[in-house]
Amino acid sequence: MKKSLRTQKLLERLKQHPKEKTLKDEKIVAKLAKFELFQKAKNIMFYIPIHGEVDLTSLFKQFPEKRFILPRVNGKTLDLHYVKSLSNLVKGKFQLLEPKKTSPKAKIYDVEIVLVPGIVFSHDGHRIGYGKGFYDRLLKKLTCPKVGIAYDFQIIENMAAEEHDVPMDTIITEKMVVKTIH
């Protein structure tokens, strides 16, 4: 079921009209900018969008006073790096844009809020990603609030959680902010 749900929602996300996607992205960024935990945080971990994910990169220019942290694939784990400019990113493993190895490292405890991509989220905070487990391994180590970022159609009522799953504390879509119960 997880695999078919992942495929279905990924295709749905990729089929969005670019103008519609951009409008949704702007609504999500606006909600996030008003979100108290985001406003208070100085060090924010986010992601570079792939496969039609919500694009949060405008936050970078909108909030120059904040310190943004991006993951970099290192074997089976994600290293964290501070990023001062999106133009300093390079293609890494899986051909994804990520910080250069020489970018300043961030520590797990530096992250005050993590913005988490996913393909499917449930109302109780569980998520389905791409199935490689990179984010789940990292999320287990983070003690900060975990905020899932998705489009409204990516939210389902519930799904069976697996032992390695780390639930989100909140999920933000273009239509709602869901405080999860887990």
CYANA upper distance limits for C-alpha pairs under 8 A (distance plus 0.5 A):
  1 MET  CA      5 LEU  CA      6.54
  2 LYS  CA      6 ARG  CA      6.52
  2 LYS  CA    128 ILE  CA      8.00
  3 LYS  CA      7 THR  CA      6.73
  4 SER  CA      8 GLN  CA      6.54
  5 LEU  CA      9 LYS  CA      6.61
  5 LEU  CA    120 VAL  CA      8.07
  6 ARG  CA     10 LEU  CA      6.45
  6 ARG  CA    119 ILE  CA      6.69
  6 ARG  CA    120 VAL  CA      7.23
  6 ARG  CA    128 ILE  CA      7.38
  6 ARG  CA    129 GLY  CA      8.17
  6 ARG  CA    130 TYR  CA      8.23
  7 THR  CA     11 LEU  CA      6.63
  8 GLN  CA     12 GLU  CA      6.73
  9 LYS  CA     13 ARG  CA      6.55
  9 LYS  CA    119 ILE  CA      6.76
  9 LYS  CA    120 VAL  CA      7.23
  9 LYS  CA    153 PHE  CA      8.36
  9 LYS  CA    154 GLN  CA      6.77
 10 LEU  CA     14 LEU  CA      6.71
 10 LEU  CA     51 HIS  CA      8.12
 10 LEU  CA     52 GLY  CA      8.50
 10 LEU  CA    119 ILE  CA      6.57
 11 LEU  CA     15 LYS  CA      6.61
 12 GLU  CA     16 GLN  CA      7.31
 13 ARG  CA     51 HIS  CA      8.36
 13 ARG  CA     52 GLY  CA      6.29
 13 ARG  CA     53 GLU  CA      7.91
 14 LEU  CA     51 HIS  CA      7.01
 14 LEU  CA     52 GLY  CA      5.74
 16 GLN  CA     20 GLU  CA      7.17
 16 GLN  CA     21 LYS  CA      6.54
 17 HIS  CA     21 LYS  CA      6.61
 18 PRO  CA     22 THR  CA      6.60
 19 LYS  CA     23 LEU  CA      6.80
 20 GLU  CA     24 LYS  CA      6.80
 21 LYS  CA     25 ASP  CA      6.57
 21 LYS  CA     54 VAL  CA      8.48
 22 THR  CA     26 GLU  CA      6.69
 23 LEU  CA     27 LYS  CA      6.85
 24 LYS  CA     28 ILE  CA      6.74
 24 LYS  CA    151 TYR  CA      7.93
 24 LYS  CA    174 GLU  CA      5.93
 25 ASP  CA     29 VAL  CA      6.65
 25 ASP  CA     54 VAL  CA      6.18
 25 ASP  CA     55 ASP  CA      6.44
 25 ASP  CA     56 LEU  CA      7.71
 25 ASP  CA    174 GLU  CA      7.67
 26 GLU  CA     30 ALA  CA      6.63
 27 LYS  CA     31 LYS  CA      6.74
 27 LYS  CA    174 GLU  CA      5.68
 27 LYS  CA    175 LYS  CA      8.49
 28 ILE  CA     32 LEU  CA      6.60
 28 ILE  CA    172 ILE  CA      7.26
 28 ILE  CA    173 THR  CA      6.23
 28 ILE  CA    174 GLU  CA      5.25
 29 VAL  CA     33 ALA  CA      6.55
 29 VAL  CA     56 LEU  CA      6.87
 29 VAL  CA     58 SER  CA      8.31
 29 VAL  CA     59 LEU  CA      7.63
 30 ALA  CA     34 LYS  CA      7.00
 31 LYS  CA     35 PHE  CA      6.68
 31 LYS  CA    172 ILE  CA      7.99
 31 LYS  CA    174 GLU  CA      8.17
 31 LYS  CA    177 VAL  CA      8.46
 32 LEU  CA     38 PHE  CA      7.13
 32 LEU  CA    172 ILE  CA      7.87
 33 ALA  CA     38 PHE  CA      7.16
 33 ALA  CA     39 GLN  CA      7.08
 34 LYS  CA     38 PHE  CA      8.05
 34 LYS  CA     39 GLN  CA      7.31
 35 PHE  CA     39 GLN  CA      6.72
 36 GLU  CA     40 LYS  CA      6.70
 37 LEU  CA     41 ALA  CA      6.69
 37 LEU  CA    113 ILE  CA      7.75
 37 LEU  CA    145 PRO  CA      8.41
 38 PHE  CA     44 ILE  CA      8.28
 38 PHE  CA    113 ILE  CA      7.39
 41 ALA  CA     66 LYS  CA      8.21
 41 ALA  CA    112 GLU  CA      6.10
 41 ALA  CA    113 ILE  CA      7.08
 42 LYS  CA     65 GLU  CA      8.26
 42 LYS  CA     66 LYS  CA      5.49
 42 LYS  CA     67 ARG  CA      6.43
 42 LYS  CA    112 GLU  CA      7.51
 43 ASN  CA     66 LYS  CA      6.72
 43 ASN  CA     67 ARG  CA      5.27
 43 ASN  CA     68 PHE  CA      6.34
 43 ASN  CA     69 ILE  CA      7.46
 43 ASN  CA    110 ASP  CA      6.98
 43 ASN  CA    111 VAL  CA      5.89
 43 ASN  CA    112 GLU  CA      6.02
 43 ASN  CA    113 ILE  CA      7.65
 44 ILE  CA     66 LYS  CA      7.82
 44 ILE  CA     67 ARG  CA      6.77
 44 ILE  CA     68 PHE  CA      5.47
 44 ILE  CA     69 ILE  CA      6.35
 44 ILE  CA    111 VAL  CA      6.38
 44 ILE  CA    112 GLU  CA      6.52
 44 ILE  CA    113 ILE  CA      5.82
 44 ILE  CA    114 VAL  CA      6.50
 44 ILE  CA    115 LEU  CA      8.10
 45 MET  CA     68 PHE  CA      6.29
 45 MET  CA     69 ILE  CA      4.90
 45 MET  CA     70 LEU  CA      6.24
 45 MET  CA     71 PRO  CA      8.35
 45 MET  CA    111 VAL  CA      6.77
 45 MET  CA    112 GLU  CA      8.39
 45 MET  CA    113 ILE  CA      6.88
 45 MET  CA    114 VAL  CA      5.15
 45 MET  CA    115 LEU  CA      6.55
 46 PHE  CA     56 LEU  CA      8.26
 46 PHE  CA     68 PHE  CA      7.50
 46 PHE  CA     69 ILE  CA      6.81
 46 PHE  CA     70 LEU  CA      6.31
 46 PHE  CA    114 VAL  CA      6.63
 46 PHE  CA    115 LEU  CA      5.43
 46 PHE  CA    116 VAL  CA      7.32
 47 TYR  CA     56 LEU  CA      8.19
 47 TYR  CA     70 LEU  CA      6.43
 47 TYR  CA     71 PRO  CA      7.72
 47 TYR  CA    115 LEU  CA      7.78
 47 TYR  CA    116 VAL  CA      7.84
 47 TYR  CA    117 PRO  CA      7.79
 48 ILE  CA     55 ASP  CA      7.77
 48 ILE  CA     56 LEU  CA      8.13
 48 ILE  CA     57 THR  CA      7.56
 48 ILE  CA     70 LEU  CA      8.41
 48 ILE  CA     97 LEU  CA      7.35
 48 ILE  CA     98 GLU  CA      8.16
 49 PRO  CA     53 GLU  CA      5.51
 49 PRO  CA     54 VAL  CA      6.84
 49 PRO  CA     55 ASP  CA      6.03
 49 PRO  CA     56 LEU  CA      8.16
 50 ILE  CA     96 LEU  CA      8.34
 53 GLU  CA    117 PRO  CA      7.44
 53 GLU  CA    118 GLY  CA      8.27
 53 GLU  CA    150 ALA  CA      7.87
 54 VAL  CA    117 PRO  CA      8.18
 54 VAL  CA    149 ILE  CA      7.41
 54 VAL  CA    150 ALA  CA      6.80
 54 VAL  CA    151 TYR  CA      7.79
 56 LEU  CA     60 PHE  CA      8.42
 57 THR  CA     61 LYS  CA      8.25
 58 SER  CA     62 GLN  CA      6.66
 59 LEU  CA     63 PHE  CA      6.29
 60 PHE  CA     64 PRO  CA      6.78
 60 PHE  CA     68 PHE  CA      7.88
 67 ARG  CA     82 TYR  CA      7.35
 67 ARG  CA     83 VAL  CA      8.00
 67 ARG  CA     84 LYS  CA      8.15
 68 PHE  CA     82 TYR  CA      6.29
 68 PHE  CA     83 VAL  CA      6.29
 68 PHE  CA     84 LYS  CA      7.85
 69 ILE  CA     80 LEU  CA      6.84
 69 ILE  CA     81 HIS  CA      5.87
 69 ILE  CA     82 TYR  CA      4.96
 69 ILE  CA     83 VAL  CA      6.36
 69 ILE  CA    106 ALA  CA      7.62
 69 ILE  CA    111 VAL  CA      8.22
 70 LEU  CA     80 LEU  CA      6.28
 70 LEU  CA     81 HIS  CA      6.03
 70 LEU  CA     82 TYR  CA      6.97
 70 LEU  CA     83 VAL  CA      7.22
 70 LEU  CA     98 GLU  CA      7.44
 70 LEU  CA     99 PRO  CA      7.21
 71 PRO  CA     78 LEU  CA      6.03
 71 PRO  CA     79 ASP  CA      6.01
 71 PRO  CA     80 LEU  CA      5.16
 71 PRO  CA     81 HIS  CA      6.84
 71 PRO  CA     98 GLU  CA      7.19
 71 PRO  CA     99 PRO  CA      7.77
 72 ARG  CA     78 LEU  CA      5.78
 72 ARG  CA     79 ASP  CA      5.54
 72 ARG  CA     80 LEU  CA      6.68
 72 ARG  CA     81 HIS  CA      7.76
 72 ARG  CA     92 GLY  CA      8.18
 72 ARG  CA     98 GLU  CA      5.98
 72 ARG  CA     99 PRO  CA      6.64
 72 ARG  CA    101 LYS  CA      8.40
 73 VAL  CA     77 THR  CA      6.56
 73 VAL  CA     78 LEU  CA      5.18
 73 VAL  CA     79 ASP  CA      6.81
 73 VAL  CA     92 GLY  CA      7.85
 73 VAL  CA     93 LYS  CA      6.94
 73 VAL  CA     98 GLU  CA      8.50
 74 ASN  CA     78 LEU  CA      6.13
 74 ASN  CA     79 ASP  CA      6.80
 76 LYS  CA    134 PHE  CA      7.17
 77 THR  CA    134 PHE  CA      6.37
 77 THR  CA    137 ARG  CA      7.60
 77 THR  CA    138 LEU  CA      7.68
 78 LEU  CA    134 PHE  CA      7.02
 78 LEU  CA    135 TYR  CA      8.23
 78 LEU  CA    138 LEU  CA      7.19
 79 ASP  CA    105 LYS  CA      8.23
 80 LEU  CA    105 LYS  CA      6.36
 80 LEU  CA    106 ALA  CA      5.66
 80 LEU  CA    107 LYS  CA      7.31
 80 LEU  CA    108 ILE  CA      8.09
 81 HIS  CA     99 PRO  CA      7.01
 81 HIS  CA    103 SER  CA      6.45
 81 HIS  CA    104 PRO  CA      6.02
 81 HIS  CA    105 LYS  CA      4.79
 81 HIS  CA    106 ALA  CA      5.47
 82 TYR  CA     99 PRO  CA      8.43
 82 TYR  CA    103 SER  CA      7.03
 82 TYR  CA    104 PRO  CA      5.99
 82 TYR  CA    105 LYS  CA      6.61
 82 TYR  CA    106 ALA  CA      6.50
 83 VAL  CA     88 ASN  CA      8.23
 83 VAL  CA     99 PRO  CA      7.25
 83 VAL  CA    103 SER  CA      7.47
 83 VAL  CA    104 PRO  CA      8.18
 84 LYS  CA     88 ASN  CA      8.37
 85 SER  CA     89 LEU  CA      8.28
 88 ASN  CA     99 PRO  CA      7.34
 88 ASN  CA    100 LYS  CA      7.61
 89 LEU  CA     97 LEU  CA      6.21
 89 LEU  CA     98 GLU  CA      5.66
 89 LEU  CA     99 PRO  CA      5.30
 89 LEU  CA    100 LYS  CA      6.60
 90 VAL  CA     96 LEU  CA      8.37
 90 VAL  CA     97 LEU  CA      5.72
 90 VAL  CA     98 GLU  CA      6.04
 90 VAL  CA     99 PRO  CA      6.75
 90 VAL  CA    100 LYS  CA      6.58
 91 LYS  CA     95 GLN  CA      5.55
 91 LYS  CA     96 LEU  CA      5.65
 91 LYS  CA     97 LEU  CA      4.98
 91 LYS  CA     98 GLU  CA      6.70
 92 GLY  CA     96 LEU  CA      5.93
 92 GLY  CA     97 LEU  CA      6.61
 92 GLY  CA     98 GLU  CA      6.62
 99 PRO  CA    103 SER  CA      6.71
106 ALA  CA    110 ASP  CA      6.85
106 ALA  CA    111 VAL  CA      8.38
107 LYS  CA    111 VAL  CA      7.80
108 ILE  CA    141 LYS  CA      7.64
108 ILE  CA    142 LEU  CA      6.70
109 TYR  CA    142 LEU  CA      7.62
109 TYR  CA    143 THR  CA      8.12
111 VAL  CA    142 LEU  CA      8.12
111 VAL  CA    144 CYS  CA      7.21
112 GLU  CA    144 CYS  CA      5.83
112 GLU  CA    145 PRO  CA      7.63
113 ILE  CA    144 CYS  CA      5.87
113 ILE  CA    145 PRO  CA      5.61
113 ILE  CA    146 LYS  CA      6.71
113 ILE  CA    147 VAL  CA      7.91
114 VAL  CA    144 CYS  CA      7.60
114 VAL  CA    145 PRO  CA      7.00
114 VAL  CA    146 LYS  CA      5.65
114 VAL  CA    147 VAL  CA      6.58
115 LEU  CA    146 LYS  CA      6.89
115 LEU  CA    147 VAL  CA      5.45
115 LEU  CA    148 GLY  CA      6.47
115 LEU  CA    149 ILE  CA      6.96
116 VAL  CA    146 LYS  CA      7.39
116 VAL  CA    147 VAL  CA      6.31
116 VAL  CA    148 GLY  CA      5.18
116 VAL  CA    149 ILE  CA      6.32
117 PRO  CA    129 GLY  CA      8.01
117 PRO  CA    148 GLY  CA      6.52
117 PRO  CA    149 ILE  CA      5.93
117 PRO  CA    150 ALA  CA      7.34
118 GLY  CA    127 ARG  CA      6.73
118 GLY  CA    128 ILE  CA      6.39
118 GLY  CA    129 GLY  CA      5.19
118 GLY  CA    130 TYR  CA      8.11
118 GLY  CA    148 GLY  CA      7.63
118 GLY  CA    149 ILE  CA      7.66
118 GLY  CA    150 ALA  CA      7.38
119 ILE  CA    127 ARG  CA      7.78
119 ILE  CA    128 ILE  CA      6.13
119 ILE  CA    129 GLY  CA      5.86
119 ILE  CA    130 TYR  CA      7.86
119 ILE  CA    150 ALA  CA      8.10
119 ILE  CA    154 GLN  CA      7.02
120 VAL  CA    127 ARG  CA      5.97
120 VAL  CA    128 ILE  CA      5.53
120 VAL  CA    129 GLY  CA      7.61
120 VAL  CA    150 ALA  CA      8.41
120 VAL  CA    154 GLN  CA      5.44
120 VAL  CA    155 ILE  CA      6.53
120 VAL  CA    156 ILE  CA      7.75
121 PHE  CA    125 GLY  CA      6.83
121 PHE  CA    126 HIS  CA      6.06
121 PHE  CA    127 ARG  CA      4.82
121 PHE  CA    128 ILE  CA      6.95
121 PHE  CA    148 GLY  CA      8.13
121 PHE  CA    150 ALA  CA      8.29
121 PHE  CA    154 GLN  CA      6.68
121 PHE  CA    155 ILE  CA      5.40
121 PHE  CA    156 ILE  CA      6.76
121 PHE  CA    171 ILE  CA      8.44
122 SER  CA    126 HIS  CA      5.82
122 SER  CA    127 ARG  CA      6.97
122 SER  CA    155 ILE  CA      5.94
122 SER  CA    156 ILE  CA      5.31
122 SER  CA    157 GLU  CA      5.96
122 SER  CA    158 ASN  CA      5.33
122 SER  CA    159 MET  CA      6.78
123 HIS  CA    155 ILE  CA      7.34
123 HIS  CA    156 ILE  CA      7.05
123 HIS  CA    157 GLU  CA      6.02
123 HIS  CA    158 ASN  CA      6.61
123 HIS  CA    178 VAL  CA      7.63
123 HIS  CA    180 THR  CA      6.52
123 HIS  CA    181 ILE  CA      8.12
124 ASP  CA    157 GLU  CA      8.48
124 ASP  CA    158 ASN  CA      7.19
124 ASP  CA    167 PRO  CA      7.94
124 ASP  CA    168 MET  CA      8.45
124 ASP  CA    180 THR  CA      5.40
124 ASP  CA    181 ILE  CA      5.56
124 ASP  CA    182 HIS  CA      6.20
125 GLY  CA    148 GLY  CA      8.40
125 GLY  CA    167 PRO  CA      5.17
125 GLY  CA    168 MET  CA      4.98
125 GLY  CA    169 ASP  CA      6.88
125 GLY  CA    170 THR  CA      7.42
125 GLY  CA    171 ILE  CA      7.65
125 GLY  CA    180 THR  CA      5.75
125 GLY  CA    181 ILE  CA      7.51
125 GLY  CA    182 HIS  CA      7.46
126 HIS  CA    159 MET  CA      7.84
126 HIS  CA    161 ALA  CA      7.08
126 HIS  CA    165 ASP  CA      7.38
126 HIS  CA    166 VAL  CA      7.31
126 HIS  CA    167 PRO  CA      5.07
126 HIS  CA    168 MET  CA      6.79
127 ARG  CA    165 ASP  CA      8.01
127 ARG  CA    166 VAL  CA      8.47
127 ARG  CA    167 PRO  CA      7.42
127 ARG  CA    168 MET  CA      8.20
129 GLY  CA    133 GLY  CA      8.27
133 GLY  CA    137 ARG  CA      6.64
134 PHE  CA    138 LEU  CA      6.95
135 TYR  CA    139 LEU  CA      6.33
136 ASP  CA    140 LYS  CA      6.72
136 ASP  CA    164 HIS  CA      7.19
136 ASP  CA    165 ASP  CA      6.60
136 ASP  CA    166 VAL  CA      6.54
137 ARG  CA    141 LYS  CA      7.65
137 ARG  CA    164 HIS  CA      8.38
138 LEU  CA    142 LEU  CA      7.19
139 LEU  CA    146 LYS  CA      8.38
139 LEU  CA    166 VAL  CA      6.91
140 LYS  CA    166 VAL  CA      6.95
145 PRO  CA    168 MET  CA      8.23
145 PRO  CA    169 ASP  CA      6.62
145 PRO  CA    170 THR  CA      8.45
146 LYS  CA    167 PRO  CA      8.34
146 LYS  CA    168 MET  CA      5.50
146 LYS  CA    169 ASP  CA      5.82
146 LYS  CA    170 THR  CA      7.18
147 VAL  CA    168 MET  CA      6.17
147 VAL  CA    169 ASP  CA      6.48
147 VAL  CA    170 THR  CA      5.37
147 VAL  CA    171 ILE  CA      5.93
147 VAL  CA    172 ILE  CA      7.61
148 GLY  CA    168 MET  CA      6.45
148 GLY  CA    169 ASP  CA      8.38
148 GLY  CA    170 THR  CA      6.72
148 GLY  CA    171 ILE  CA      4.91
148 GLY  CA    172 ILE  CA      6.74
149 ILE  CA    171 ILE  CA      6.37
149 ILE  CA    172 ILE  CA      5.72
149 ILE  CA    173 THR  CA      6.80
150 ALA  CA    154 GLN  CA      6.75
150 ALA  CA    155 ILE  CA      8.16
150 ALA  CA    171 ILE  CA      7.80
150 ALA  CA    172 ILE  CA      6.88
150 ALA  CA    173 THR  CA      5.66
150 ALA  CA    174 GLU  CA      8.39
151 TYR  CA    155 ILE  CA      7.95
151 TYR  CA    173 THR  CA      5.42
151 TYR  CA    174 GLU  CA      6.62
152 ASP  CA    173 THR  CA      5.81
152 ASP  CA    174 GLU  CA      6.89
152 ASP  CA    175 LYS  CA      6.90
152 ASP  CA    176 MET  CA      8.18
161 ALA  CA    165 ASP  CA      6.76
167 PRO  CA    182 HIS  CA      7.74
168 MET  CA    180 THR  CA      7.46
169 ASP  CA    179 LYS  CA      6.77
169 ASP  CA    180 THR  CA      5.98
169 ASP  CA    181 ILE  CA      8.20
170 THR  CA    177 VAL  CA      7.44
170 THR  CA    178 VAL  CA      5.95
170 THR  CA    179 LYS  CA      5.05
170 THR  CA    180 THR  CA      5.98
171 ILE  CA    177 VAL  CA      6.29
171 ILE  CA    178 VAL  CA      5.51
171 ILE  CA    179 LYS  CA      7.16
171 ILE  CA    180 THR  CA      7.84
172 ILE  CA    176 MET  CA      6.52
172 ILE  CA    177 VAL  CA      5.06
172 ILE  CA    178 VAL  CA      6.84
173 THR  CA    177 VAL  CA      6.89
